[in-house]
């Protein structure tokens, strides 16, 4: 089945004046922001650059082999960008306001870019979690923090972009980026709300009860478009009030989180009637597991797990995936050196989750 790469071949010769922005274009921009544009795309208030020029500069600095060696599926964003730069539809779009802020002290990873397509709209695009462990730490912090540093940065970014532009706003992102898009839209100044045309959350996690009870959130519900794959895990997390659309993926299980696998037919994604039954079971299990811990317990679990990784010098997903036997032994030693209370907490917490999820976790992660 076709994917967004195929879409660029089909629709790439049509500008946005000939074929208007659609849900597949949203997906493409939400993947593009994963490219590391440091030193290529200007920061906020520093100018702009065409996508074709940004692609040229990027591939002058990075080889295909270097990119392919990375573990994260988001490495494919660079190759998507190169294909975009070859099309009439995307080669001349303007990129600006690039931010890539990783703050270990705040346990925060935040990245965003502003895109102008020439159709009179400003597109604010948030990145999901990158390959850094601190980025994943921030995702886990969502289970006990009311507001994460990344969410607050997303809000400031949107308000700055809105203040510097005119016309309608589109706000979007994949994974954590989808969560940031909805959070920023909900909390931004009232004067910008009428300009928000659409907010896309592509398999982005939801929120706490306090967030979804806000009046601004409920007023924006008709403009929030949440899209999840059939076996969604991330996009089903936490609470959602908005309706969601289910789409097909070429991958199975957890691999469906990768938007490069989502199936495309013409100018739209391939839509399905419902989420996979195993995904629903896993979602209920996760909610029951997290709901069974108080905020202090959740915080302690996250601190302990990521503390082990930090003590072992594991800073990226690549470090974890390429871990050699000596590093694994070091991890086990660090775990065994924890006091008995923390050891028991990790053991009991993980066993509790495995019991609640039953076979659903194995089916989602490993079965084809």
C-alpha positions in Angstrom: 0.0 0.0 0.0 1.1 3.6 -0.7 2.6 5.9 2.0 3.6 9.6 2.2 6.6 9.0 0.0 4.3 7.8 -2.7 2.0 10.8 -2.1 4.9 13.1 -3.0 5.2 11.4 -6.3 1.4 11.6 -7.0 0.8 15.2 -5.8 4.2 16.7 -5.8 3.6 18.6 -9.1 0.6 20.4 -7.7 1.0 23.6 -5.7 -1.3 24.5 -2.8 -3.2 26.8 -5.1 -4.1 23.8 -7.2 -4.6 21.2 -4.5 -5.4 22.6 -1.0 -3.7 21.5 2.2 -5.0 18.1 3.5 -4.4 15.6 6.3 -1.5 14.0 4.4 0.3 17.3 4.1 -0.1 17.7 7.9 1.6 14.3 8.3 4.5 15.3 6.1 5.1 18.6 8.0 4.8 16.7 11.3 7.6 14.3 10.1 9.7 17.0 8.6 10.3 18.8 12.0 12.3 15.7 13.2 15.1 16.8 10.9 17.9 18.4 12.9 18.0 21.8 11.4 20.6 23.3 13.8 22.6 26.0 11.9 20.4 25.6 8.8 16.9 26.9 9.5 17.0 30.4 11.2 15.7 30.7 14.8 12.7 32.9 15.8 12.9 36.4 14.3 16.1 35.6 12.4 14.7 35.1 8.8 13.6 32.2 6.7 14.9 29.6 4.2 13.3 27.6 1.4 13.0 23.9 2.0 15.1 23.1 -1.1 18.0 25.2 0.3 17.6 23.7 3.7 17.8 20.2 2.2 20.9 21.0 0.2 22.7 22.4 3.2 21.7 19.4 5.4 23.0 16.8 2.9 26.2 18.7 2.5 26.8 18.0 6.2 25.4 14.5 6.6 25.8 11.3 4.5 23.1 8.8 3.8 25.2 6.2 5.7 25.4 8.4 8.8 21.7 8.9 8.9 20.9 5.2 8.3 23.1 4.2 11.2 20.8 5.8 13.6 18.3 3.6 15.5 15.3 5.9 15.7 12.6 5.7 13.0 12.6 9.5 12.8 15.8 9.3 10.8 13.6 8.8 7.7 12.5 12.5 8.1 15.8 13.5 6.3 15.0 11.3 3.3 11.4 12.6 3.3 12.8 16.2 3.2 15.0 15.3 0.2 12.0 13.9 -1.7 10.0 17.0 -0.7 12.7 19.3 -2.1 12.3 17.6 -5.5 8.6 18.6 -5.8 6.8 21.7 -7.0 4.5 21.4 -4.0 7.1 21.7 -1.3 10.5 22.8 -2.7 9.7 26.6 -2.2 8.0 26.5 1.1 9.6 28.7 3.8 11.0 27.4 7.1 11.7 29.7 10.0 11.7 30.0 13.8 13.6 26.7 14.3 14.1 25.7 17.9 15.9 22.6 19.2 16.2 23.0 23.0 17.5 20.1 25.1 17.7 20.9 28.8 19.0 18.2 31.1 18.3 20.2 34.2 14.7 20.7 33.3 14.4 17.2 31.9 13.1 18.8 28.7 13.5 18.2 25.0 11.6 20.8 22.8 11.8 21.3 19.1 9.5 23.3 16.7 9.5 25.0 13.3 7.2 27.5 11.6 6.3 26.7 8.0 4.7 29.0 5.3 3.2 27.2 2.3 2.2 30.3 0.3 -1.5 29.7 1.0 -1.9 32.5 3.5 -1.6 30.3 6.5 1.1 30.0 9.2 1.9 26.4 10.2 3.3 25.8 13.7 4.8 22.4 13.8 6.0 20.6 17.0 8.4 17.7 17.1 7.7 14.5 19.0 10.4 12.8 21.1 13.8 12.6 19.5 16.5 10.0 20.2 17.6 11.6 23.5 16.9 9.8 26.8 15.9 13.2 28.3 13.2 13.5 25.7 11.8 10.2 26.7 12.1 11.2 30.4 9.9 14.2 29.7 7.3 11.9 28.2 7.2 9.8 31.3 7.1 12.9 33.5 3.6 13.6 32.0 2.2 10.9 34.2 2.7 13.0 37.3 3.3 16.6 36.2 0.4 19.0 35.6 2.5 21.0 33.1 5.9 19.9 31.6 8.6 22.4 30.6 8.1 21.3 27.0 4.4 22.2 27.1 5.2 25.6 28.5 7.8 26.2 25.8 5.3 25.1 23.2 2.8 27.7 24.5 5.4 30.5 24.4 6.5 29.4 20.9 2.9 29.6 19.5 2.2 33.0 21.1 5.4 34.4 19.6 4.6 32.9 16.1 1.0 34.2 16.2 2.1 37.7 17.3 4.6 37.9 14.4 2.1 36.8 11.7 -1.3 37.4 10.3 -4.0 35.1 9.0 -5.2 31.6 10.0 -3.0 29.3 12.0 -2.6 25.6 11.6 -1.0 23.8 14.6 0.3 20.2 14.4 2.7 17.6 15.6 3.3 13.8 15.9 3.5 11.9 19.2 4.5 14.3 22.0 4.3 17.0 19.3 0.6 16.4 19.0 0.2 16.8 22.7 2.2 20.1 22.6 0.0 21.4 19.7 -3.2 20.8 21.6 -1.8 22.1 24.9 -0.4 25.3 23.3 -3.6 26.0 21.4 -5.7 25.6 24.6 -3.6 27.8 26.8 -2.6 30.6 24.4 -3.9 34.1 24.6 -7.6 34.5 23.8 -6.8 37.0 21.0 -5.3 34.2 18.9 -8.1 31.6 19.3 -10.2 32.8 16.4 -7.3 32.5 14.1 -6.8 28.8 14.8 -8.1 27.0 11.8 -7.2 23.4 12.8 -5.1 21.5 15.3 -3.7 18.1 14.4 -2.5 15.6 16.9 -1.0 12.6 15.1 -0.9 9.7 17.5 -0.3 12.2 20.3 -1.0 11.3 24.0 -3.9 13.0 25.8 -4.0 14.9 29.1 -5.0 14.9 32.7 -8.6 15.4 33.8 -7.8 19.0 34.8 -6.7 19.9 31.3 -9.7 18.4 29.4 -12.1 20.1 31.8 -10.9 23.6 30.7 -13.4 25.7 28.9 -10.9 26.7 26.2 -10.1 23.0 25.5 -13.8 22.2 25.0 -14.3 25.2 22.8 -11.5 24.0 20.6 -12.7 20.4 20.3 -14.3 20.9 16.9 -11.0 22.1 15.5 -8.9 19.3 17.1 -8.2 16.4 14.7 -6.7 13.4 16.4 -5.4 10.7 14.1 -4.2 7.3 15.5 -3.2 4.0 13.8 -5.2 0.9 14.4 -2.8 -0.5 17.1 -2.1 2.8 18.8 -0.3 2.9 22.1 1.0 6.4 22.5 -2.1 8.1 21.1 -4.4 6.3 23.5 -2.5 7.4 26.6 -4.1 9.6 29.2 -7.5 11.3 28.6 -9.1 12.5 25.4 -12.4 14.2 24.9 -12.1 14.8 21.1 -13.2 12.2 18.6 -10.3 10.4 16.9 -9.9 9.0 13.4 -8.3 5.6 12.9 -6.0 4.9 10.0 -4.3 1.9 8.5 -0.5 1.2 8.8 1.8 -1.0 6.8 3.5 -1.9 10.1 2.2 -4.0 13.0 2.0 -3.4 16.7 4.1 -0.7 18.2 5.7 0.0 14.8 2.5 1.7 13.7 3.5 4.8 15.7 5.8 5.6 12.8 3.9 7.9 10.5 6.0 6.8 7.5 4.1 3.6 7.7 0.6 5.1 7.5 -1.2 4.2 4.4 -2.3 6.8 1.8 -4.8 6.8 -0.9 -4.9 9.9 -3.1 -5.0 13.1 -1.0 -6.0 11.3 2.2 -5.1 8.6 4.6 -6.7 5.2 4.5 -9.3 5.3 7.3 -10.6 2.4 9.3 -13.7 1.9 11.5 -12.1 1.2 14.9 -9.0 0.6 16.9 -7.6 -2.9 17.3 -9.1 -4.8 20.2 -5.7 -5.5 21.7 -4.9 -1.8 21.7 -8.0 -1.1 23.6 -7.1 -3.7 26.2 -3.6 -2.3 26.6 -5.0 1.2 26.9 -7.3 0.1 29.8 -4.4 -1.7 31.4 -2.1 1.3 31.2 -4.8 3.6 32.7 -5.5 1.1 35.5 -1.8 0.7 36.2 -1.0 4.5 36.3 -4.3 5.2 38.1 -3.3 2.7 40.8 -0.3 4.9 41.8 -0.4 8.3 43.4 1.7 11.2 42.0 4.5 10.5 44.5 4.7 6.9 43.5 4.7 7.7 39.8 7.4 10.3 40.3 9.5 7.8 42.3 9.3 5.1 39.7 10.3 7.5 36.8 13.1 8.9 38.8 14.5 5.5 39.7 14.3 4.0 36.2 15.8 7.0 34.4 18.3 7.4 37.2 19.7 4.0 36.4 20.1 5.0 32.7 21.8 8.2 33.7 24.2 6.6 36.1 25.1 4.1 33.3 25.9 7.0 30.9 23.1 6.1 28.5 22.1 9.4 26.8 20.3 8.4 23.6 18.1 5.6 22.2 21.1 4.6 20.1 23.2 4.1 23.2 20.5 1.8 24.6 20.0 -0.1 21.3 23.7 -0.6 20.7 24.4 -1.6 24.3 27.2 -4.1 24.7 27.5 -6.8 27.4 29.8 -4.7 29.7 27.2 -1.8 29.7 24.4 -4.3 30.4 26.4 -5.7 33.3 26.9 -2.1 34.6 23.1 -1.5 34.4 22.4 -4.6 36.4 25.0 -3.6 39.0 23.5 -0.1 39.3 20.1 -1.7 39.8 21.4 -4.2 42.4 23.0 -1.3 44.3 19.7 0.4 44.8 18.2 0.1 48.3 15.8 -2.7 48.7 12.8 -0.4 48.8 13.5 0.9 45.3 14.3 -2.5 43.9 11.0 -3.8 45.2 9.1 -0.8 43.8 10.4 -1.4 40.3 9.7 -5.1 40.5 6.2 -4.8 41.9 5.3 -2.0 39.6 6.4 -3.8 36.4 4.8 -7.1 37.6 1.5 -5.2 38.3 1.5 -3.8 34.8 2.3 -7.1 33.2 -0.6 -8.8 35.1 -3.0 -6.0 34.1 -2.1 -6.1 30.4 -2.1 -9.9 30.0 -1.3 -11.0 26.5 -2.2 -7.6 25.0 1.3 -6.1 25.6 3.0 -9.1 23.9 0.6 -9.0 21.0 1.0 -5.3 20.4 4.8 -5.3 20.7 5.8 -8.6 19.0 3.1 -10.3 17.0 2.9 -9.6 13.3 
